[in-house]
Amino acid sequence: MVHPVSLGYTAHTWDYSYKKRYDAVLLSKVGMYAELAARLGLCLALENGPIEVLEEVIDFAVRKNLQESLGICIDTGHASMHAGKDPENVLKHLRTFKEHLVQLHVHDNLGLKDDHLIPGKGCVPWSAVMEILNDIRQSLPFVFELKTVESPADALKESKSFLTQL
């Protein structure tokens, strides 16, 4: 899994929009890493950022026949950090990229910052998220990214229990 900014992009995973389109040099860097991943039998997961950024990367991967070695990792917390501006942003990410998802980073927040809360403790519309995910044919790894000081094991149990009940 790699963040767009790690590849030289000025778009971060929590950015809502991105004005500048990628240039050929940046897309070629994505291609280089995707080709390396293919040679190693791996899949490079690009963590979400602005939808238009990921659309351009996926379009590039399809044009270059790299879609088997380049996928998307949706970070539910990052995609919902703009809930005040767009409460549907996390759902838009999931709907737009559900065919390209290879991993999920799962946590919640209050819509303003990267709180890394237990799912159900913030503003992520989890019922709608799980409905979209249930339409996906393959199983996806969930990586829980939780900031818990008390008991990480209890936080994990609570997170799993909450999502399983949906």
Secondary structure, DSSP 8 states (H G I E B T S, - for coil): -B-GGGGT-S--TT-S---S---HHHHHHHHHHHHHHHHTT--EEEE---HHHHHHHHHHHHHTT-TTTEEEEEEHHHHTTTTTT-TTHHHHHHHHHTTTEEEEEE-B--SSS---B-TTSSS--HHHHHHHHHT-SS---EEE----SS-HHHHHHHHHHHHHH-
